[in-house]
Amino acid sequence: MKAAIIGGGVIGGGWASRFLLNGWDVNVFDPDKDAERKLNQMLINARRSLPSLYDFKLPNEGKVKFCSSIKEAVEKVNWIQESVPERLNIKQEVFKIIQEHCGQDTVVASSTSGFKPSELNEGAINPKQILVCHPFNPVYLLPLVEVVPSEITDQKIIDKCSDYIKLIGMKPLLVRKEIDAHIADRLIEAIWREALWLVHDDIATTTEVDDAMKYAMGLRYALMGVFEHMRLAGGEQGMHHFIKQFGPCLKWPWTKLMDVPELTEEFVEKIANQSDVQANGRTIQELEKSRDDTLVGILRALRETQRGAGKTINEHNNNLNKVLDNNDKLYQTVNRQIPQTWTDINGHMNETNYLEVCSQATDKFMEMLGMDVDYIKSKNESFFTVETHICHINEAKEGMRIIAKTQVLEAEGKKLRLFHVLESDNGKIVATGEHMLLHVSLKTRSSSLPSEKISKSLSKLFQEHSNLPWPDGAGRSIGKK
C-alpha cells in the first residue's frame, strides 16, 4: 500500500508517520527545504509513542520518499492526503494538479479544518473523487478522522476511505451533512471563544482556563463526550430530567458564543505572555513529548474499559495479533515495544511489567492451544498460574522491542509448566520467567483435567519441546549467599 502526502507540516507529517508505522510506503511533496528534517523529527516521537499503545508488533515500517513534484508523488498510490495551507484557492489549484496525474479510483482527501468538500471540488477534473478527511494533532496518536463527503462524492471512494482509515488504526466518523468546520472544530471553536473572553475580561489567565479544562470536563470528555456526560448529570432520571432541569439556563447570559473579543495587538501580547509563563521554559519539542507520554497513558487506560478511543485501539490491536514465528524451536509468544508508561525513575521497565510480558506470553501460548477467550467462556475451563519465578538479567528500556520465546517444560494431567525467555530485538536476554499452571474448571473453581481437545493440542506442543535442553535458570529459586 502506498500513500502520497502533499504538504508535510504538522498535520501532513502526522499523516505520513501514521501511514509509515502501519507499513505503508509514503511519498511526500513539500517545497519547504526543511520538510525532511521536520518529518524525521516527528517520526522520532511517533516511533516512540504509537507502538506503545499496542500489545503486538506493528507492521514493518514503510519507506518514505521525498518527491520533487506533485506529479511524482501521486502516481500509482492508493491514498492522497492534501495538507497544504488553509487557503481555498491554493487547495483547489493543488487538487487540479493532483487529478491530472493520479488514478481515478484513488482516495483524494483534504485535511482541511473548515472548508466543505463542495468548495474544495469546484473546478476539479473529477469532483466525485474528492472528500475531506480531517484528523487531529498528533495524527499518529489520536484516532479520530472526520470523513466529510459532498453530495456528489462517489460512494466507492467513501467506502474505500473508511476501510483504509480502519486499516491504519483510526476511527472514521462519517459527517452526515457537510458544514463549515465539520463537527469537532465547531465544538472547539465554541470553547475557544469563551476562553478568549475570560482572559480578555481578566476573569482568568490562560493557565487558569486550561486548569478548568484539564481538571474537570477534559477528563470526562475523553471517555464520555458531551451528551453522555449530560445524561449522567441528570441522575437516575437521565437526559429528559437533565434538560428539563437545566434547559432554561441556555437562555441566561452565560455565554458570548456569537461574539469574540477584538484581537488587538495589546490583547494578543497579553495572551502570548501568559502562554509563555504557562510553558515555564519548556520547548515545543519538550511539550510534545510530555503530551505524547500523557496521551499514551490515557489511551492505554481507555483500552481497559473499552471507552472512547480505547475501543478503536483494541480493534486495531486485535488485528495485529497474528501467528508469531518460531525461533530456535521455541514458540515466539510476544513481539512488542516497551511503552514509556512501563518505565520507572531508573529509566527501565519495572518489575510489574516483566510479569505483564510473561503473562502476555502465557496468554498467547493458551491461544496456540486453542484456549482463547471465546473457548474459555463457552467451555468454562482455563489454566490458572499457581507459581512464578522471574529472573532479571539485563535492563529493558522504553522503546526497546521485547520478544518472548516460550518452552514447554512439563505438560501432564492438570499441570502445565512454561519457561519464557525475554529478549531484546538484538538477541540479548533481559529476563526469564518460569510459571507453573493448573487446569481449572470455572464452574467448580477447582483443579480438573482439561478437555480432550486441549489435552491433544498440549501433547502436540509439548512433544516438539520434549527433547530440548533444559534452559538455564529453570527450577531456580532465590538462594543464600
C-alpha positions in Angstrom: 0.0 0.0 0.0 1.2 3.5 -0.8 0.1 7.0 0.3 1.0 10.4 -1.0 1.2 13.4 1.4 1.0 16.8 -0.2 2.2 19.2 2.4 4.4 17.8 5.1 3.9 20.2 8.0 2.4 19.3 11.4 -0.7 17.6 10.1 0.8 16.2 6.9 3.8 14.9 8.8 1.4 13.3 11.3 -0.4 11.5 8.5 2.9 10.4 7.0 4.0 9.0 10.4 0.7 7.1 10.9 0.9 5.5 7.4 4.6 4.6 7.7 4.3 3.0 11.1 1.4 0.9 9.8 3.5 -0.5 7.0 2.6 1.8 4.1 5.2 3.4 1.8 4.8 7.1 1.7 5.6 9.8 -1.0 5.9 13.3 0.4 5.9 16.6 -1.6 6.6 19.8 0.3 8.5 22.7 -1.2 9.8 23.6 2.3 13.6 22.9 2.3 13.3 21.8 5.9 10.4 19.4 5.3 12.5 16.2 5.5 14.2 17.3 8.8 10.8 18.2 10.3 9.3 14.9 9.3 12.2 12.9 10.6 11.9 14.8 13.9 8.2 13.9 14.1 8.9 10.3 13.3 11.2 10.1 16.4 8.2 10.9 18.5 5.8 8.7 16.6 8.1 5.6 16.7 8.4 6.1 20.5 4.6 6.5 21.1 2.3 4.8 18.6 3.7 1.3 19.1 3.3 1.9 22.9 -0.4 1.7 22.5 -0.4 -1.9 21.4 0.4 -5.4 22.8 1.7 -6.6 19.5 4.2 -5.5 16.9 3.1 -3.1 14.3 3.9 -4.0 10.6 7.4 -3.4 9.4 7.8 0.3 8.8 7.2 1.5 5.3 9.6 3.6 3.2 9.4 7.3 2.8 10.3 9.2 -0.4 10.6 12.9 -0.8 9.4 13.9 -4.2 10.3 17.0 -6.3 6.8 17.4 -7.7 3.1 16.6 -7.0 3.1 14.5 -10.2 5.9 12.3 -8.9 4.2 12.0 -5.5 0.7 11.0 -6.6 1.3 8.5 -9.4 0.3 4.9 -8.6 -0.7 5.4 -5.0 -3.8 4.2 -3.0 -4.4 7.4 -1.0 -3.6 11.1 -1.4 -3.8 13.4 1.6 -3.7 17.2 0.9 -2.4 19.2 3.9 -1.4 22.5 2.3 -2.1 25.9 4.0 -5.7 26.7 4.8 -6.4 28.8 1.7 -9.2 27.7 -0.6 -7.7 28.9 -3.8 -4.4 27.1 -3.0 -6.2 23.8 -2.2 -8.3 24.0 -5.4 -5.2 24.5 -7.5 -3.4 21.6 -5.8 -6.4 19.3 -6.5 -6.3 20.2 -10.2 -2.6 19.2 -10.3 -3.2 16.0 -8.3 -6.1 14.8 -10.5 -4.0 15.3 -13.7 -1.7 12.5 -12.5 -3.5 10.2 -10.0 -5.6 7.2 -10.7 -9.4 7.5 -11.0 -10.0 5.2 -8.1 -7.5 6.7 -5.7 -8.8 8.3 -2.5 -8.2 12.1 -2.7 -8.7 13.6 0.7 -8.1 17.0 2.4 -7.1 17.7 5.9 -9.0 21.0 5.9 -10.3 22.1 9.3 -13.1 24.2 7.9 -13.8 24.1 4.2 -16.6 22.0 2.8 -15.8 19.4 0.1 -18.2 21.1 -2.3 -16.0 24.1 -2.0 -12.8 22.1 -2.5 -14.0 20.3 -5.6 -15.1 23.5 -7.5 -13.3 23.4 -10.8 -11.8 19.9 -10.2 -11.3 17.4 -13.0 -13.1 14.7 -11.1 -15.1 16.3 -8.3 -16.7 13.0 -7.3 -13.3 11.8 -6.1 -12.6 14.5 -3.5 -13.7 14.4 0.1 -12.5 15.7 3.5 -10.6 13.5 6.0 -9.9 15.8 8.9 -7.6 14.4 11.6 -6.5 15.8 15.0 -3.0 16.6 16.2 -1.0 14.4 16.9 -2.3 12.4 14.0 0.0 9.5 14.8 -1.7 9.0 18.2 -5.3 10.4 18.1 -7.5 8.1 16.1 -10.4 10.3 15.0 -10.9 11.2 11.3 -13.9 13.3 10.3 -14.9 11.9 6.9 -16.9 14.5 5.0 -18.1 13.7 1.5 -20.0 16.2 -0.7 -23.4 15.3 -2.2 -21.7 14.0 -5.3 -18.7 12.1 -3.8 -18.5 8.6 -5.2 -19.8 6.0 -2.6 -16.9 3.7 -3.6 -14.4 6.4 -2.6 -16.2 6.9 0.7 -16.2 3.1 1.5 -12.6 2.7 0.4 -11.6 5.7 2.5 -13.3 4.3 5.7 -11.6 0.9 5.1 -8.2 2.4 4.8 -8.7 4.6 7.9 -9.5 1.5 9.9 -6.6 -0.4 8.4 -4.2 2.2 10.0 -5.9 2.0 13.4 -8.0 5.2 13.2 -11.8 5.8 13.6 -13.7 7.2 10.6 -16.6 9.5 11.7 -18.8 10.0 8.8 -20.3 13.5 8.8 -23.9 13.3 7.6 -24.1 16.7 6.0 -21.2 19.0 5.0 -20.9 22.1 7.2 -18.2 24.6 7.8 -15.6 23.3 10.4 -17.3 19.9 10.4 -18.2 18.6 14.0 -15.3 18.7 16.4 -13.8 22.1 15.4 -17.2 23.7 15.9 -17.2 22.4 19.5 -13.5 23.5 19.9 -14.3 26.9 18.4 -17.1 27.5 21.0 -14.8 26.7 23.9 -12.0 28.9 22.3 -14.3 31.9 22.0 -15.3 31.6 25.7 -11.7 31.1 26.7 -10.7 34.3 24.9 -13.3 36.4 26.7 -12.3 35.0 30.1 -8.7 36.1 29.5 -9.8 39.4 27.8 -12.0 40.4 30.8 -9.3 39.4 33.3 -11.5 36.8 34.8 -8.8 34.1 34.4 -5.3 33.7 33.0 -4.5 31.2 30.2 -3.2 28.8 32.9 -6.4 29.0 34.9 -8.6 28.5 31.9 -6.6 25.4 30.9 -6.8 24.1 34.5 -10.6 24.3 34.4 -10.5 22.1 31.3 -7.7 19.7 32.5 -9.0 19.0 36.0 -12.7 18.5 35.1 -14.5 18.3 31.8 -11.4 17.3 29.8 -11.1 14.2 31.8 -14.7 13.3 31.4 -14.9 14.1 27.7 -12.1 11.6 27.0 -14.4 8.7 27.7 -18.0 10.1 27.6 -18.3 13.1 25.3 -20.9 15.8 25.7 -24.3 14.0 25.6 -23.3 11.0 27.7 -21.9 13.4 30.4 -25.1 15.4 30.5 -27.1 12.2 30.7 -25.2 11.2 33.9 -25.7 14.7 35.2 -29.5 14.0 35.2 -29.0 11.3 37.7 -31.3 8.2 37.7 -33.9 10.1 35.6 -31.4 10.6 32.8 -31.3 13.0 29.9 -35.0 14.0 30.0 -34.8 15.2 33.6 -31.5 17.0 32.9 -32.8 19.0 30.0 -36.0 20.0 32.0 -33.9 20.9 35.0 -31.1 22.9 33.3 -32.6 23.7 29.9 -33.7 27.2 31.0 -30.1 28.1 31.7 -29.5 28.2 28.0 -31.4 31.4 27.8 -29.3 33.0 30.5 -26.5 35.4 29.6 -23.7 32.8 30.4 -22.1 32.8 27.0 -20.7 35.0 24.3 -20.8 32.4 21.6 -21.9 34.8 18.9 -19.2 37.3 19.7 -15.4 37.4 20.0 -13.1 40.0 21.6 -11.2 42.2 19.2 -7.7 40.7 18.7 -5.8 44.0 19.3 -2.0 43.9 19.5 -2.3 44.5 23.2 -4.6 41.6 23.7 -2.5 39.2 21.6 0.6 40.2 23.6 -1.3 39.6 26.8 -2.2 36.0 25.7 1.2 35.3 24.3 2.9 36.5 27.6 0.6 34.4 29.8 1.2 31.4 27.5 5.0 31.8 27.8 4.7 31.8 31.6 2.5 28.7 31.4 5.1 26.9 29.3 7.6 27.5 32.1 10.6 27.5 29.7 9.8 24.2 28.1 10.4 24.0 24.3 7.8 22.9 21.8 9.6 19.6 21.5 9.6 19.0 25.2 5.9 19.9 25.4 5.1 17.5 22.5 7.0 14.7 24.3 5.1 15.3 27.5 1.8 15.4 25.6 2.5 12.1 23.8 3.6 10.4 27.0 0.4 11.5 28.7 -1.8 10.6 25.8 -0.3 7.1 25.7 -1.2 6.6 29.4 -4.7 7.9 28.9 -5.3 5.9 25.8 -4.0 2.7 27.3 -6.3 3.3 30.3 -9.2 3.7 27.9 -8.3 0.4 26.4 -9.0 -1.3 29.7 -12.6 0.0 29.8 -13.3 -0.1 26.1 -14.4 3.5 26.3 -13.9 6.2 23.6 -10.7 5.8 21.6 -9.8 2.7 23.7 -12.2 0.6 21.7 -10.6 1.7 18.3 -7.2 0.9 19.6 -8.3 -2.5 20.9 -9.8 -3.3 17.5 -6.5 -2.4 15.8 -4.6 -4.3 18.5 -6.6 -7.5 17.8 -5.8 -7.1 14.0 -2.1 -7.1 14.9 -2.4 -10.3 16.9 -1.0 -12.7 14.3 0.7 -16.1 14.4 4.3 -15.4 15.5 7.4 -17.1 14.2 9.2 -19.9 16.0 12.8 -19.2 16.9 15.3 -21.9 17.8 12.4 -24.4 18.0 10.8 -22.2 20.7 7.4 -20.6 20.4 7.6 -16.8 19.9 4.7 -15.6 22.0 5.4 -11.8 22.4 6.8 -9.3 20.0 6.1 -5.7 21.0 7.6 -2.4 22.0 8.0 -1.4 25.6 5.8 1.7 26.3 7.1 4.7 28.2 4.3 4.1 30.8 6.1 0.9 31.8 9.3 2.5 32.9 10.3 3.7 36.4 12.5 6.5 37.8 15.6 4.5 36.8 14.5 4.6 33.1 14.0 0.9 32.7 11.0 -1.4 32.8 9.7 -2.0 36.3 9.1 -5.4 37.9 5.3 -5.3 37.4 5.7 -5.1 33.6 8.2 -8.0 33.4 5.4 -10.1 34.8 3.0 -8.4 32.3 5.1 -9.6 29.4 5.3 -13.1 30.8 1.5 -13.0 31.3 1.0 -12.0 27.7 3.4 -14.8 26.6 1.3 -17.3 28.6 -1.9 -15.9 27.1 -0.5 -16.3 23.6 0.5 -19.9 24.3 -3.1 -20.5 25.5 -4.3 -19.2 22.2 -2.0 -21.6 20.4 -3.6 -24.4 22.5 -7.0 -23.3 21.2 -7.9 -21.9 24.6 -8.7 -18.3 23.6 -11.3 -16.0 25.3 -14.2 -17.4 23.3 -13.3 -21.0 24.2 -12.8 -20.3 27.9 -16.2 -18.6 28.0 -18.0 -21.4 26.2 -16.3 -24.3 27.9 -15.7 -22.9 31.3 -12.2 -24.2 31.6 -8.8 -22.5 31.8 -5.3 -22.6 33.3 -4.5 -20.7 36.4 -1.0 -19.7 37.4 0.0 -21.1 40.8 3.7 -20.3 41.0 6.0 -17.8 39.2 9.7 -17.1 39.3 11.2 -14.2 37.3 14.9 -13.6 37.0 16.0 -10.1 35.9 19.2 -10.3 33.8 19.6 -7.1 31.8 17.9 -3.7 31.6 14.8 -3.3 29.3 14.2 0.3 28.4 11.4 2.3 26.9 11.1 2.0 23.1 13.0 -1.3 23.1 11.5 -4.2 21.2 10.9 -7.2 23.6 10.4 -10.7 22.3 9.3 -13.7 24.4 10.3 -17.2 23.4 8.4 -19.9 25.2 9.4 -23.5 26.0 7.1 -26.1 27.4 8.9 -27.8 30.3 6.0 -30.0 31.6 2.5 -30.9 30.4 0.9 -33.8 32.1 -2.6 -34.2 33.5 -3.6 -30.9 35.2 -0.1 -29.4 35.2 1.5 -27.0 32.7 4.9 -25.6 33.2 6.2 -22.9 30.9 9.6 -21.1 30.6 9.7 -17.7 28.9 12.9 -16.1 27.7 12.6 -12.4 27.2 15.0 -10.9 24.7 15.6 -7.5 23.1 15.4 -7.3 19.3 19.2 -7.7 19.1 19.0 -11.1 20.8 20.2 -10.0 24.3 18.4 -11.8 27.1 16.8 -9.3 29.6 14.9 -11.7 31.8 13.4 -15.2 32.2 10.1 -16.3 33.7 9.1 -19.8 34.9 5.5 -20.5 35.5 3.6 -23.4 36.9 -0.1 -23.5 35.9 -3.0 -25.9 36.9 -6.0 -26.6 34.8 -9.2 -25.4 36.5 -12.9 -25.8 36.0 -14.5 -22.4 36.1 -17.7 -24.0 37.3 -16.3 -25.5 40.4 -13.2 -23.2 40.7 -11.1 -26.2 41.5 -8.4 -28.2 39.6 -9.6 -30.6 36.9 -8.4 -32.4 33.8 -8.5 -30.5 30.6 -10.9 -31.4 27.8 -9.7 -34.0 25.2 -9.3 -31.2 22.6 -6.9 -29.2 24.8 -5.1 -32.3 26.0 -4.3 -33.4 22.5 -3.2 -29.9 21.5 -1.0 -29.6 24.6 0.6 -33.0 24.0 1.5 -32.0 20.4 3.1 -28.7 21.5 5.0 -30.4 24.4 6.2 -33.2 22.1 8.0 -30.7 20.0 9.9 -29.5 23.1 10.4 -32.8 25.0 13.9 -33.3 23.6 15.1 -29.7 24.0 17.9 -29.0 26.6 16.7 -27.8 30.0 17.0 -24.0 29.9 19.4 -22.1 32.1 17.6 -20.8 35.2 14.8 -23.3 35.2 14.0 -24.6 38.7 16.0 -21.8 40.2 15.0 -20.1 43.5 16.5 -17.3 45.4 19.5 -18.8 47.2 21.5 -17.7 50.3 25.0 -16.2 49.8 
